[in-house]
């Protein structure tokens, strides 16, 4: 039985999947299996993955989305620990070794995650060599602020990039994996739920290159602000405090919600497929209703009918 099961949900990623898998197989801790869930790809993603042979397994399913693919892989996983990796991200060589050592030193912890590096293309359209980030991957200790009981911190931001996390398989199964009804913020939702019953540990070193490119799902303009919906629901259900008594104030939480509402509205003002100035206006109004001191939202509301759009 492998110690670690690595699950990769894969959809039309023939450009990147080989590099992702190679980075996993190149780990200094190599007691692992790699499960690629081919989510109905129409390119040669599955064929590329199969060329690696054992310990890579490629499983097929009709296109059902990333949550379904991840949950499929979780059901198939045989390891004591589960790592979930997006099909275009990259692991630096000691990621798993450092995380397994942290588990050994901190047996009370159920999730170990790390810092990550934004992996952006150069002006020539190339991604920098992974080896150029080696210094940032060296052990740098524990981030105490984002370790232990961190539910209250999860109300402010989605601190856990899923591709960086290593989780006890029993814990991720106890929480029934990802909510397949969510098209966005599904990872934040999972880590939020786990943070109610489990302690986390964050390593300060970077373990993962988070690839940035135009076809990422996080760049899609959506009609529902799933991020704010998640945070509002969590605060109603669980409040603003972690199990160890650490809390965020209601004022800080409201300001963060107002900022997220405003950011969502700006995304719609920017334009593109799915963008709506009506949705933008409603988001700015909601931001102001949540936090009357956040005047910026009213300024954006005022320019919404005038055709103004952010440049970023």
PENOR-V880734 format. One record per backbone hydrogen bond with DSSP energy under -1.0 kcal/mol. CO is the residue of the C=O (numbers start at 1). NH is the residue of the N-H. Records with the same first field share a line. If there is no record, write none. Layout:
BEGIN
CO=NH / NH
END
This chain:
BEGIN
3=81
4=33
5=83
6=35
7=85
8=37
10=39
13=16 / 17
16=20
17=21
18=22
19=23
20=24
21=25
22=26
24=27
30=32
31=4
33=6
34=57
35=8
36=59
37=10
38=40 / 61
44=48
45=49
46=50
47=51
49=52
50=53
53=56
55=34
57=36
59=38
65=69
66=70
67=71
68=72
69=73
70=74
71=75
72=76
73=77
80=169
81=5
82=167
83=7
86=89
90=209
92=95
93=28
94=98
95=99
96=100
97=101
98=102
99=103
100=104
101=105
102=106
106=109
110=168
111=201
112=166
113=203
115=207
117=210
119=212
122=125
126=122
129=132
130=133
131=134
134=137
135=138
136=206
141=204
142=144
144=147
148=200
150=154
153=156 / 157
157=159
161=164
162=165
166=112
167=82
168=172
169=173
170=174
171=175
172=177
173=176
179=182
185=189
186=190
187=191
188=192
189=193
190=194
191=195
193=196
194=197 / 198
199=110 / 111
200=148
201=113
202=143
203=115
205=115
207=92
208=117
209=90
210=119
213=216
216=219
217=220
224=226
225=229
226=230
227=231
228=232
229=233
230=234
231=235
232=236
233=237
234=238
235=239
240=248
242=245
246=242
249=253
250=254
251=255
252=256
253=257
254=258
255=259
256=260
257=261
258=262
259=263
260=264
261=265
262=266
263=267
264=268
265=269
266=270
272=275
276=280
277=281
278=282
279=283
280=284
281=285
282=286
283=287
284=288
285=289
286=290
287=291
291=294
293=295
294=297
295=299
296=300
297=301
298=302
299=303
303=306 / 308
304=307
END
